[in-house]
């Protein structure tokens, strides 16, 4: 993500993710109330309730997520007439080592409501000691793959994704390669969290995805990626970048169906599924704002583009993208608004070999 607080930063351009969190708040409250056993924290530091947000980025959304979780836990203690036994809260903020943790901690709310720590590293692996956490959270981050499937950049593979930057609209072999990588990554994520959570620990996931059977190429998101890919090809024709650079660039995003999530959680076997539910994204109920959409995409992809193509291309690319985007039917045609978010509430099994 683009760090800092500038006009292209994630901090200034993450309203869609914020609305997904807002949509999940009531479900989070209800399910914490149903499944949290108060006063029962089986680990050392018994009066400390530990929460981790995986893929926190730079804020402010991670602070909202943490606030919602802590508030729900406190309310559960109040409802059980155990307010005096409410634990202290220790929150771990996780993202990749390149994340702008300086901006994150500079903007952390000064409420004194919890103790905070940063945990750099990939959430596809272990990050904390065994039975450390009581609650894990990950919102609008699971679609990030740990790596691009090697097949899509291999000229000798049927999954070579020449001339495209994503699996949207690509050959079946490309989609299959992405799907396989996501399955591996999600299993690693679940296995790592199962080791870090105490038995009976809780986890909320908010996953970007599509209804069962809907293809990414049928959506505004898929069409937007295709528009962006065509802009790369246009720039390659000018000689600013090469065709080979375009062919070797793919977006590391996979958007699962809810049936995929359920199947992969079941296969992993370490968690009980308490709820999987589609969330309402308010911005998808009205015509999206062009400037907001373009800035949102730039905040997410800017650093990836700079890393692969160099510093000089970003302004040129998004100027072309804006022109094509405003002419595209995705701006006004509601039939393209098919991407959504899914709320997943999990409970770590009490007896399982993680």
N, C-alpha and C positions, 0 to 999 in steps of 0.2 A: 504494500500500500504506500501511497505518497505520504511522507511524514510531514511534520511541522503543522503550522496553523494557517498556511497561505491559501490563496483562492483555489488551487488545484489539489489541496490536501484532502485526505480521507476525513479528517476532523470536520471539514466544512462541507463534505459531500457524501454523507452516509445516512440521509434521511430515510431511504427505503429500508435499510437494515434496522433503523430505529423503530419504524412502524411495525416491522416483523416482531421486534421485542415487545412492543406495546400490545400487539395482538395475542402474544403468548402469556401476558402477565396474569390474567384471570385463571387460565388453566394451571399455570405454575402454582399460584396460591392454593387452588382447590386440591391439587394433587399432593403438595407438601402437607397440607392439613390432613389428608387421608392417609398418607404413607410414612410420615415422619414419626418415629417413636421418640418422644421427648425424654431428655434425661438419660438416654441410653446411647453413649458414644464410646464404643469398645476400642479404646486405644489410649496411649499415654496422653498426658495433658488433658485430663477428662473434662476440664471446664473450658475447653477451646473447641469451637466448631469451625472446621476448616472447609473453605470453599475455593474452587479454582475455576477461572474462566479461560478456556483454551481457544486460542486464536483471537486474543483481545484487541489487537491492533493498537491504535493510539488514543482511543476514546472519541467521543464521550459515551458511546453506547455501552461499553463494558461497565461503566459506573452505574448506568441505569439497571443493567442486568443484576449486578451485585446488590444494589439497593433493593430490588424486587425480591431477591432470594432471602436476604437478611430480614426484611420486613415480614415475609411469610413465616420464617422460622420463629421470629419474635411473637408473631400473632398466635402461633400454635402453643407456645408456652403460656401466653396470656389466657387462651381459651381453656387450658388445663389447670388454671389457677396455680401455675408454677413460675410466675414471672420472676420471683426472687432467684430462681435457679437458671435463668437465661444465661447461656454461656457467652464468653468473649468470642469475637469472630476474627479469624485470620484468613485473609484473602490472598490467593496467588494469581497473579496476572501473567499469562503465558502467550508468547508468540515467538516467531523466528528470531534468531540472533540479530538479524538486520533491522528488526522493528525499531521504531523511534520511541524507545522507552523513556527518553528524556522528556518528550512532549507528554507522554502518558502520565508520568509522575508529577510533572509540573501542573497538570490540570486535575489531579485527583482531588475530589471534594474534601475540604478540611473540616469534616464533621466529627472526627474522632470516633466514628462508629465501628471501625475495624482496623486491625493492623494489616499492612500491605507489604507484599514482596513480589519482585519480578522473577519469572522463571523462563529464561530464554531457551529455545530449542523447538524441534519439530514435535507436534502433538501426535505424530504417527508412531512415536516410541515412548518409552518410560521417561518421566520427568521428575517424579517424586518417589520417596520411599514407600514401601508396602504399607497398606492400611493407614495412610496419612490423611486422606480426604473423607469428608462426610457428604459433600455435594460437588458434583462436576457439572459444568455448563459449557456449551459450545453453540454459538448462534451464527448462522450464515457464513460458516467457514469450512464445513465438512466437504464442500464441493471442490475445494482446492486439493489437487493430487500431490503426492510426494514427489513425483517426477513425471515427465512426459513419457508415454509408452515408447520404447525404442523402435517398435515396428513402424510408427508413423513417420519417422525421419529416415528410414532405410529404403534406399532406392530399389532394392531387390525384394522388398516385401510387398505382398498384395495390399497391405495396410498403409503404404506410403501415401501421405496426405499432400501430394504436390499441389501447389497453388491455393491451398486453403490453410486457415489458421485454427480450425476447430473441427469437431466431428459433425457439426450441424450441416446437413445436406451432403455429407461425404459418403464414401462407400461403406457398406456394412462392416467390412473388415476394420475400418477405422473406429467406428462406434464400438465394435467388440473389443478392440484393444484398450480403449478408454474404460469400458465397463469392467474388464478384467483387472485393470490397475486400480480402479476405485474399490472393487471387492477386496483386493489385497490390503489397500490402505485402511479401509473401514474396519476390517478384521483386526489389523494392528492397533488401530485407535481403541477399539473396544477392549482388546486384551490388555493394553497398557492401563486403561482406566480401571479395569477390574482389579488389577494388582494394587493400584493406588487408593482405591476406595475401600473403606471398611465394609465387612459383610453387612448387607442391608443398606449400604450407602445409595444415594439417589443421584440421578443424572437427567438433565434436560438438554435435548438437542433441538435446534431449529435449523432445518435443512432446506436449502433451496432445491426445488425440483419441479416435476410435472406430474399431472394426473396419469394414472396407468394408461398406457397405450398412446399417449401424446408424444410426438417426436419434437425434438428441439427445433428442427428446421421449420416447423409449423408455427413457431412463436415469434414474438417481437424480439426476444433475446437472440434466438438463432439468426433471424434476419439481420439484426444489428451486427452480429459477428461477421456475417457474410459481407455486409457493407464495409466493415472495417477491413476485411481481407481484400476486397476489391481496391481499396485505397492503397494498401501496401503494393499491390500489383501495378497500380498507376504510377506510384513513385519509383518502382523498380524500372519502369520503362523510361524514366527521365535520367537514369544512371546514378541517382543519389544513393540508392542501395541496389544490391544485386538480386536477381531472381533466386539464386542459391540461398541467400539470407532469408528470403520469404519462405522458401520451401522447407527450411529448417526451423521455422518459428511456428509453434503451436501453443494455444492457450491451455493451461493446466487445470481445466475445469470440467467436472462431470456432474450432471444433474440427474439424480436417481428418481425413479418412481417410488411411491410409498410401498408397493409390493416388494421392490428390491430391498428397501431398508428392512422391512419385516423379515424377509427371507435370510438376509445376511446376519441379522441379530439372532435369529433362531439357530442358524448354523454355528455361530460363535458360541452360543450356549452359556454365556456367563451372566446374562441379565434376564430379568423378567420384564416383559413389555406391559406397562400399565396403561399406556395410551399412545395412539398415533392418530393425529387429527390435522386436517387441512386448516390453515390459518387464512384469515382474510387480510389482504394487503390493500389498504385504503387507496394508495396511489393508482391502483389498477382499476378503480371504479370510475375514473374520469380521464379525460385526455391528458397525457403526460406533458409536462413542461419541457420544451426542447433543450433549453440551456441547462436545466437540472440534469437531464438524462446524459448529455454530452460530458458535463463536468463529473458526473458520477462515474462514467466509464473511464475517463482520464485518470481520476483518483485511484481507481483499482488497477489499471493497466500501465500507468505511466512508468513505473519503475521497471516492470518487465520489458517494456519496449526500449527503454534507455539501455538496459543491460545487454540486450541482443543487438540492437541496431546503432547504439551510440546516442549521444546527447542531442544531435542536430535535427532529428527527424520528428520529434513529438509535435511541435507547433505546426509543421507542414501537414502531418498526418491528420490531426484533428480539425484543421481548417478544411481539408478535403472531406473528412468524415461528416462534419456539420452540414456542408452543402448537400451531400447525398442523403443524409438522414432526414433533412427537412422535406425532401422530395419523395420519401419512402412512404408506403401505405401504413407502416407501423405507427406513424405519428397519430393517425386519426381512425384507423380501422380496429375496432375492438375485437375482431376475430383473432387477432394476433396476440392478445393479452392472455396467454395460457400459463406462463410460469407462475409459480406460487411458492409458499413456504409450508413445511410440515413440522408440526410439533410432535416430539417424541419424548415420552417420560419413561425412564427405565429405573429398575431397582436391582442392585447387585445381589446375585443369589447368595444365600447364607452359606451354603456348602458347595463350593465348586473349585476345581483345580485350575487356577489361572496361571 
